[in-house]
Amino acid sequence: MTDHVLFEKELLKIEEIIVSSNRKSAVYFENKQELQSLKELLETEGYKKEYEDSWMFWAGGELDFSRFSLVKKVTNSEELKLFLETFNNCYQKNDPQNVYGELGNYLKVSEKVWKKHSKRNRLEYFIIYKGDKPVAVSNPY
């Protein structure tokens, strides 16, 4: 994460670190006018747009609560284990729709951070179910 538009020198340093770790370089940023120069720099360096996320904003009105019961907050070590397993299954090696690759040490960090901050409600993890099967997770990262 950065708090400013990257300069070419900064981008090259980041690429160097990522390539030395045998990872695919990916840049995730908001598509807005203020970042046009970043988009142009990335295109100049050979990057191309592969995916575009969309954010949804609630415009008011009535909420459909019918599926809220399918989302369960992680509250104990057993649920944390299931969360981490499901999280890991969401990021498989060589998945063409997953530019991030495998989670690796990120799982250990997620576990450590949850144990440190969840008791004080500074961090929440959620597991999303389809029936009784965990199919997705949500976390603040």
N, C-alpha and C positions, 0 to 999 in steps of 0.2 A: 504494500500500500504506500502511496506517496501523496504528499500534500501539494504537489506542483506538477506541471507538465514536464515530462522528462526531456532532457537534452540528449543529443546523439551520444555523447560520451557516457552518460549515465546508462542509457539503453544498452550500449555495447558492453559495459561492465556487468550488467545484469545477465545479458546473454552469455557472457564468458562463464559466469558462475553456474548457470543452468546447464549449459552444454557440458561443462566439466563433471556434472552430476548425472550425465546421460539422460537428461530430461528434455522434453519438447518445450520449446519456448512459446509461451502464450501470454498475451496481454489482455486484461479485462478492464474495460472502462466504459463510462457512460457516453452515449452518443449525443453530444451536445456541442453547440457552436464553439464554446470556449476551448474545447479539446480538438478542434479541427487541425491545429498544427501538429498535435500528437498523431492523429490519424495519418496525416501526410508523411510524417517522419517514418512511421511504421511501414507504410506502403513503399517508401523509398528504400527501406532496408529489406524489402522482400516479404513482408508480412501480408497476409490476406485475411479478409473476414471469413470466418468459418461458421460462426453461430452468432445469433443476436438474441439476448434475453429480453423479455418484456416485463415491466413492473405493472402491477395492477393496483389501482387505488380505489378505495371504497368511496363511492359518491353519496353515501347515505342510503336511507331506505331500510327495508326489513332484511334481517340476516336469516339465512337458512341454517338452523342449528342441527339439522337432522344427521349430519355426519360428524359432528364434534365429538361424539363418543368414540370415534375411531382413532382419535389422537390421545395418547397417554403420556403424561409427564413421567420422566425417569426419576424415581424417588429412592432407589436403593441399589446396592451393588449387583444384585441379580439382574435387575432391569438395565443397569449400566452395561453389563456384559452383553446382553441382547442388543442394546443400542449400538455398541461398538461392532458387533458381528454384522448387524444389518448395514451399518455405515460402511464397513469394509466391503461388503458385497455390492454396494452401489458404485464402487470405483474399481473396476476390473482392468487389468493390464490389457493393452491392445484393443480396447473398446473404442471404435471410431467416433462415438458420441461423447467420449470422456477425454477431454484434452489434458486433464490433470494427472492421469495415470493412477498407480496404486497409492494408497495412503501412507504405508510404511510407518515411520516414526510419528506421523501425525496422529495415529490412533493412541499411542502412548501419551502424547501431549494432551489429547482430548480427555483421556481418562484422568490424568493428573490434575488438570484444570478443573474438571467436574468435582473431583474429591475435595479440592481446595476451596471452591467457591459455591457449590450448590447448597450447602447447609445454611448459608447466609443469604440465600435467594439472589445471589449476584450472577448466577448462570443457570439456565434451564435447558435440558435436552428433552426432545419429544420423539416418540416412536409412533408411526402411522401404520394402522392395521387394515388389512382387507380380510374381514372375518376374524379369525384368530391368528392369522399369519402376519408377521411384521413385514412390510413392503417398502418402507421409506423412513427417513429420519429428518429431523429438523434441528438445527443448532445455530448459534449466533455467529458463526464464522463467515 
